[in-house]
Amino acid sequence: MVLKVLGIGSSPRKDGNSDILLQHFLETVASNVIDVEEIQLRDYQFQSCIGCERCRKDRQCTGLNDDMQYIYPKILEAGGLILVSPVHNYNITALMKAFIDRLYCFYEFHGERPGQWSSRLSGQGRKAIVAAIGEQFGVQEGMHLTLEAMRLPLAALGYEVIGTFPITGIYTKGMLAQHHSLLDISQVLAKLLSDSLKGNV
Ligand SMILES: Cc1cc2nc3c(=O)[nH]c(=O)nc-3n(C[C@H](O)[C@H](O)[C@H](O)COP(=O)(O)O)c2cc1C
């Protein structure tokens, strides 16, 4: 694992609000002298998990040979992760859900089923931020499950989620670029992630 932040965007809309937010996050992290890499899931061809459970024995995803195989080494390598999703029907996008489900191969299951489990990503000081952007005002009314749908799986995988960032009231393509106070908050969170990865907080 290295001092690096991987940013995962999950909007199907190129140059939309999620792209702008992720780029701001990563620019701030890079300005704190940490390597960054941006992945837009829409650029990768991959399926959602087929539930074959081969990963329990093989300790990696051997059931599907698609572009997730390019992403897995990047996840293992980077100590930091930023997930950004637009709100689609009170939840993360289908792309983000498929991505998160494909992280199932990082779990270890011990003994009888159902029983004990652990994550191969845990205990390594991994840190994350999750952020969501929706049109409707009100985190409960409009966004609802979106942030938790990213935070809970990352915590289970062993990430310390140091920040969750809900953005509401943003809809037309690219309008987030005009909302400087929201982008300023993203910079504060990205600085916090950078400092915590460096062990400064
Ligand atoms: C299929 C679809 C479903 C949506 N569902 C919601 C929703 O449930 N709540 C909400 O606040 N916004 C919803 N929106 C609006 C988007 O979250 C919003 O326009 C966001 O800014 C899009 O981000 P993007 O430009 O990164 O794609 C939906 C948009 C689409 C296309």
The ligand as an SDF file (V2000), in Angstrom:
LIG
                    3D

 31 33  0  0  0  0  0  0  0  0999 V2000
  -32.1940    8.5220  -13.1290 C   0  0  0  0  0  0  0  0  0  0  0  0
  -32.0630    9.7010  -12.1970 C   0  0  0  0  0  0  0  0  0  0  0  0
  -32.5880    9.6150  -10.9170 C   0  0  0  0  0  0  0  0  0  0  0  0
  -32.4660   10.6850  -10.0470 C   0  0  0  0  0  0  0  0  0  0  0  0
  -32.9640   10.5610   -8.7750 N   0  0  0  0  0  0  0  0  0  0  0  0
  -32.7750   11.5800   -7.8780 C   0  0  0  0  0  0  0  0  0  0  0  0
  -33.2510   11.4400   -6.5340 C   0  0  0  0  0  0  0  0  0  0  0  0
  -33.8230   10.4360   -6.1420 O   0  0  0  0  0  0  0  0  0  0  0  0
  -33.0440   12.4680   -5.6860 N   0  0  0  0  0  0  0  0  0  0  0  0
  -32.4090   13.6380   -6.0660 C   0  0  0  0  0  0  0  0  0  0  0  0
  -32.2190   14.5280   -5.2280 O   0  0  0  0  0  0  0  0  0  0  0  0
  -31.9210   13.7790   -7.3340 N   0  0  0  0  0  0  0  0  0  0  0  0
  -32.1000   12.7800   -8.2470 C   0  0  0  0  0  0  0  0  0  0  0  0
  -31.6230   12.9180   -9.5470 N   0  0  0  0  0  0  0  0  0  0  0  0
  -30.9110   14.1660   -9.9360 C   0  0  0  0  0  0  0  0  0  0  0  0
  -29.3830   14.0350   -9.9240 C   0  0  0  0  0  0  0  0  0  0  0  0
  -28.9080   13.4630   -8.7310 O   0  0  0  0  0  0  0  0  0  0  0  0
  -28.7250   15.4130  -10.0860 C   0  0  0  0  0  0  0  0  0  0  0  0
  -29.1260   16.0110  -11.2970 O   0  0  0  0  0  0  0  0  0  0  0  0
  -27.2030   15.3860  -10.0210 C   0  0  0  0  0  0  0  0  0  0  0  0
  -26.7300   16.7240   -9.9910 O   0  0  0  0  0  0  0  0  0  0  0  0
  -26.5990   14.6680  -11.2170 C   0  0  0  0  0  0  0  0  0  0  0  0
  -25.1980   14.5990  -11.0390 O   0  0  0  0  0  0  0  0  0  0  0  0
  -24.2260   14.3440  -12.2910 P   0  0  0  0  0  0  0  0  0  0  0  0
  -24.2080   15.6170  -13.0920 O   0  0  0  0  0  0  0  0  0  0  0  0
  -22.9110   14.0520  -11.6590 O   0  0  0  0  0  0  0  0  0  0  0  0
  -24.7460   13.1780  -13.0350 O   0  0  0  0  0  0  0  0  0  0  0  0
  -31.7830   11.8750  -10.4530 C   0  0  0  0  0  0  0  0  0  0  0  0
  -31.2760   11.9480  -11.7700 C   0  0  0  0  0  0  0  0  0  0  0  0
  -31.4060   10.8840  -12.6330 C   0  0  0  0  0  0  0  0  0  0  0  0
  -30.8400   10.9890  -14.0310 C   0  0  0  0  0  0  0  0  0  0  0  0
  1  2  1  0
  2  3  1  0
  2 30  2  0
  3  4  2  0
  4  5  1  0
  4 28  1  0
  5  6  2  0
  6  7  1  0
  6 13  1  0
  7  8  2  0
  7  9  1  0
  9 10  1  0
 10 11  2  0
 10 12  1  0
 12 13  2  0
 13 14  1  0
 14 15  1  0
 14 28  1  0
 15 16  1  0
 16 17  1  0
 16 18  1  0
 18 19  1  0
 18 20  1  0
 20 21  1  0
 20 22  1  0
 22 23  1  0
 23 24  1  0
 24 25  2  0
 24 26  1  0
 24 27  1  0
 28 29  2  0
 29 30  1  0
 30 31  1  0
M  END
$$$$
